[in-house]
Amino acid sequence: MRLATGARVMAEDVALVTREGPVYTGVDFTARPGTLTVFQADSGGGRSALLLTLTGRMRPTSGTVYVDGHELPGRARRVRRISSLGLMTEVNALDERLRVREHLSEAALLRFRPAARGLADAAVEAAELADLDRDTMVKELPALERRRLGVALALMAEPRLLAVDDVDGGLSDEHQVLMWRTLKGLSDAGLTVIATCADADALVDVADADVQGPLPIGQGEEPDDPPEDPEEMRPSAPFDDLARAEGPGERHTENEKEKGGDHRDR
């Protein structure tokens, strides 16, 4: 699979704060094309919200983010078109009732343009699932194959920025190493990959000059005047529309189209 050239991502003092307190604060980094950047935090530490922000799917309350020169949140629609999400709880979970091939077919249908011949084969191979029987039911897949399938579905959108949440979740130490190798292979091929995890010990297996992190996600003290209006920290599109796809992996419905939601790069 010929991967698109990665997008440059720049974040300057980005934060998301609600009336309940900080979700994440002080995010400041630059990710070059062809690199893997990893953020580390425990569950509830703002990992998913940060990835949604960096891919144009959630508005921060302060700070500046540029993706491929597009400033967020103003150019969120463009950023969503060049970014994809791996599996993320409550956003684009796999349907256990479907077979692998059905998920791939659905991802092809959700693209903005017709899928090239062999795209699904290339995406599966890039996610290191070439030997997987596509007639397998999702409910029968082990954790590593599920995680890789999520990556394959995201790659169906041919993104320039790939965001993968909770890389280590539910995986053995050995499988964590294999998952990091999969993501490193994608960044080596040109993608910009940003990932999150709770345990980054296995990341050492792929560490080199093109791997950044693990970077801690801060949850500093709440500002004196936190936003009073929940609209100030709403997703760029209604959160329900995050299941809508701007690229494979994110589901959408005709109703969501009618509402004008411009989401999912899953």
C-alpha positions as CSV (number, residue, x, y, z in Angstrom):
1,M,0.0,0.0,0.0
2,R,1.4,3.4,-1.0
3,L,0.8,5.5,2.1
4,A,0.2,9.3,1.7
5,T,2.9,11.6,2.9
6,G,2.3,12.4,6.6
7,A,0.9,15.7,7.8
8,R,2.9,18.0,10.1
9,V,1.1,18.5,13.5
10,M,1.9,21.4,15.8
11,A,0.3,22.1,19.1
12,E,1.0,25.0,21.4
13,D,-0.2,25.0,25.0
14,V,-3.4,23.2,24.1
15,A,-5.9,22.5,26.9
16,L,-9.4,21.2,27.4
17,V,-11.1,22.2,30.6
18,T,-14.7,21.6,31.7
19,R,-16.7,22.8,34.7
20,E,-15.7,19.5,36.3
21,G,-12.0,20.3,35.9
22,P,-9.2,19.8,33.4
23,V,-9.4,17.0,30.8
24,Y,-5.8,17.7,29.6
25,T,-3.6,20.8,29.8
26,G,-0.3,22.2,28.5
27,V,0.0,20.0,25.4
28,D,2.9,21.4,23.4
29,F,4.6,19.3,20.6
30,T,5.4,19.0,17.0
31,A,5.1,15.8,15.0
32,R,6.9,15.5,11.7
33,P,5.7,13.4,8.7
34,G,6.9,9.9,9.0
35,T,7.2,9.9,12.8
36,L,5.4,8.1,15.7
37,T,4.4,10.3,18.6
38,V,3.2,8.6,21.8
39,F,1.3,10.2,24.7
40,Q,1.0,8.3,28.0
41,A,-1.7,8.6,30.7
42,D,-3.9,6.3,32.8
43,S,-7.5,5.7,31.9
44,G,-9.4,9.0,32.4
45,G,-6.3,11.0,31.7
46,G,-7.5,12.7,28.6
47,R,-6.1,10.4,26.0
48,S,-9.1,10.0,23.8
49,A,-10.1,13.7,24.1
50,L,-6.6,14.7,23.0
51,L,-6.6,12.5,19.9
52,L,-10.1,13.8,19.0
53,T,-8.8,17.3,19.3
54,L,-5.7,16.7,17.2
55,T,-7.8,15.1,14.4
56,G,-10.3,18.0,14.3
57,R,-13.1,16.1,16.1
58,M,-13.2,18.0,19.4
59,R,-12.7,21.7,20.3
60,P,-10.0,22.6,22.8
61,T,-10.8,25.4,25.2
62,S,-7.4,27.1,24.7
63,G,-4.2,26.8,22.7
64,T,-3.4,26.5,19.0
65,V,-3.3,23.4,16.8
66,Y,-2.1,23.2,13.2
67,V,-2.4,20.1,11.1
68,D,-0.8,20.3,7.7
69,G,-1.0,24.1,8.0
70,H,-4.8,24.0,8.8
71,E,-5.6,25.8,12.1
72,L,-8.0,24.1,14.5
73,P,-10.8,24.4,15.2
74,G,-11.5,26.7,12.3
75,R,-10.4,24.3,9.6
76,A,-11.6,21.1,11.4
77,R,-13.5,19.8,8.3
78,R,-10.3,19.8,6.3
79,V,-8.3,18.1,9.1
80,R,-10.9,15.4,9.4
81,R,-10.6,14.7,5.7
82,I,-6.8,13.9,6.1
83,S,-6.9,12.1,9.4
84,S,-8.3,8.8,10.6
85,L,-9.0,7.1,14.0
86,G,-8.1,3.6,15.0
87,L,-10.5,1.9,17.4
88,M,-11.8,4.3,20.1
89,T,-14.3,3.3,22.8
90,E,-17.7,5.1,22.3
91,V,-16.7,6.5,18.9
92,N,-16.1,3.7,16.4
93,A,-16.2,0.3,18.1
94,L,-16.3,-2.8,15.9
95,D,-19.6,-4.5,15.3
96,E,-19.3,-7.9,16.8
97,R,-22.1,-9.2,14.5
98,L,-20.1,-8.5,11.4
99,R,-17.4,-10.5,9.6
100,V,-14.0,-8.9,8.9
101,R,-14.8,-8.6,5.2
102,E,-18.1,-6.8,5.9
103,H,-16.3,-4.2,8.0
104,L,-13.8,-3.7,5.1
105,S,-16.6,-3.4,2.6
106,E,-18.4,-0.9,4.8
107,A,-15.2,1.2,5.1
108,A,-14.9,1.3,1.4
109,L,-18.4,2.5,1.0
110,L,-17.8,5.3,3.5
111,R,-15.0,6.9,1.5
112,F,-15.5,10.2,-0.2
113,R,-14.3,8.8,-3.4
114,P,-14.4,5.3,-5.0
115,A,-12.0,2.9,-3.5
116,A,-9.2,1.8,-5.8
117,R,-9.0,-1.9,-6.7
118,G,-7.1,-3.7,-4.0
119,L,-7.3,-1.0,-1.4
120,A,-8.7,-3.4,1.2
121,D,-6.0,-5.9,0.5
122,A,-3.3,-3.2,0.9
123,A,-4.9,-1.8,4.1
124,V,-5.0,-5.3,5.7
125,E,-1.5,-6.0,4.7
126,A,-0.2,-2.7,6.1
127,A,-1.9,-3.5,9.4
128,E,-0.2,-6.9,9.4
129,L,-3.4,-8.9,9.0
130,A,-2.7,-10.3,5.5
131,D,-3.1,-13.9,6.8
132,L,-6.4,-13.2,8.6
133,D,-9.5,-15.1,7.3
134,R,-11.8,-12.4,6.4
135,D,-14.9,-14.6,7.0
136,T,-14.0,-14.5,10.7
137,M,-16.6,-12.9,12.9
138,V,-15.3,-9.9,14.8
139,K,-16.4,-11.4,18.1
140,E,-14.0,-14.3,17.4
141,L,-10.9,-12.0,17.0
142,P,-8.3,-11.8,19.7
143,A,-7.4,-8.4,21.1
144,L,-4.3,-7.9,18.9
145,E,-6.2,-8.7,15.7
146,R,-9.1,-6.4,16.7
147,R,-6.7,-3.5,17.3
148,R,-5.0,-4.1,14.0
149,L,-8.3,-4.4,12.2
150,G,-9.2,-1.0,13.6
151,V,-6.0,0.3,12.0
152,A,-6.8,-1.3,8.7
153,L,-10.2,0.3,8.6
154,A,-8.6,3.7,9.4
155,L,-6.1,3.1,6.5
156,M,-9.0,2.6,4.1
157,A,-9.4,6.4,4.1
158,E,-5.8,6.8,3.0
159,P,-5.1,9.3,5.7
160,R,-2.0,11.5,6.3
161,L,-2.5,11.5,10.0
162,L,-3.4,8.3,11.9
163,A,-4.5,8.5,15.5
164,V,-4.6,5.3,17.6
165,D,-5.9,5.2,21.2
166,D,-5.1,2.9,24.0
167,V,-2.4,0.9,22.1
168,D,-1.6,-1.4,25.1
169,G,-5.1,-1.9,26.4
170,G,-5.9,-5.6,26.9
171,L,-2.7,-6.8,25.2
172,S,0.0,-9.0,26.7
173,D,3.6,-7.6,26.8
174,E,4.4,-9.6,23.7
175,H,1.4,-8.3,21.8
176,Q,2.1,-4.8,22.9
177,V,5.5,-5.1,21.2
178,L,3.9,-6.4,18.0
179,M,1.3,-3.6,18.0
180,W,4.0,-0.9,18.4
181,R,5.9,-2.5,15.5
182,T,2.8,-2.3,13.3
183,L,2.5,1.4,14.1
184,K,6.2,2.1,13.6
185,G,6.1,0.3,10.2
186,L,3.3,2.7,9.2
187,S,5.2,5.8,10.3
188,D,8.4,4.5,8.6
189,A,6.3,4.3,5.4
190,G,5.5,8.0,5.6
191,L,2.4,8.4,7.8
192,T,2.3,10.7,10.8
193,V,1.1,8.5,13.6
194,I,0.0,9.8,17.0
195,A,-0.9,7.2,19.6
196,T,-1.8,6.9,23.3
197,C,-1.1,4.3,25.9
198,A,-1.1,3.7,29.7
199,D,2.0,1.4,29.7
200,A,4.8,2.5,27.4
201,D,7.4,-0.1,28.5
202,A,7.1,-2.0,25.2
203,L,7.6,1.2,23.2
204,V,11.4,0.8,23.8
205,D,11.4,-2.0,21.2
206,V,10.8,0.5,18.4
207,A,12.5,3.6,19.9
208,D,14.6,5.6,17.5
209,A,15.1,9.2,16.3
210,D,11.6,9.1,14.6
211,V,9.8,8.1,17.8
212,Q,8.7,10.8,20.2
213,G,7.6,10.0,23.7
214,P,6.1,8.7,25.8
215,L,4.9,12.3,26.5
216,P,2.8,12.6,29.7
217,I,-0.6,14.2,29.3
218,G,-0.9,16.9,32.0
219,Q,-4.0,17.7,33.9
220,G,-2.9,20.9,35.6
221,E,-4.8,23.1,37.9
222,E,-8.1,24.4,36.7
223,P,-8.0,28.0,35.5
224,D,-9.7,30.7,37.6
225,D,-12.5,31.0,35.1
226,P,-13.3,27.6,33.6
227,P,-15.9,27.7,30.8
228,E,-19.4,28.0,32.0
229,D,-21.0,27.1,28.7
230,P,-20.7,23.4,27.8
231,E,-20.8,24.5,24.2
232,E,-17.3,25.9,24.6
233,M,-15.8,22.4,24.8
234,R,-18.2,20.6,22.5
235,P,-16.9,18.4,19.7
236,S,-16.4,20.1,16.3
237,A,-19.4,18.1,15.2
238,P,-22.1,16.6,17.6
239,F,-20.5,13.8,19.5
240,D,-23.0,11.3,18.1
241,D,-21.7,12.3,14.7
242,L,-18.2,11.0,15.6
243,A,-19.6,7.7,14.6
244,R,-20.0,9.2,11.1
245,A,-17.1,8.6,8.8
246,E,-14.9,11.0,6.9
247,G,-12.9,8.0,6.2
248,P,-13.2,4.3,6.9
249,G,-13.7,3.2,10.4
250,E,-16.2,5.9,11.3
251,R,-19.8,4.9,10.7
252,H,-22.5,7.4,9.6
253,T,-26.2,7.4,8.7
254,E,-28.3,9.2,6.2
255,N,-29.9,11.1,9.2
256,E,-26.4,12.3,10.2
257,K,-25.8,13.5,6.6
258,E,-29.0,15.5,6.8
259,K,-27.9,17.1,10.1
260,G,-24.8,18.3,8.4
261,G,-22.4,16.5,10.7
262,D,-19.0,16.3,9.0
263,H,-17.4,13.4,10.8
264,R,-15.6,10.4,10.9
265,D,-12.2,9.6,9.8
266,R,-12.4,6.9,12.2
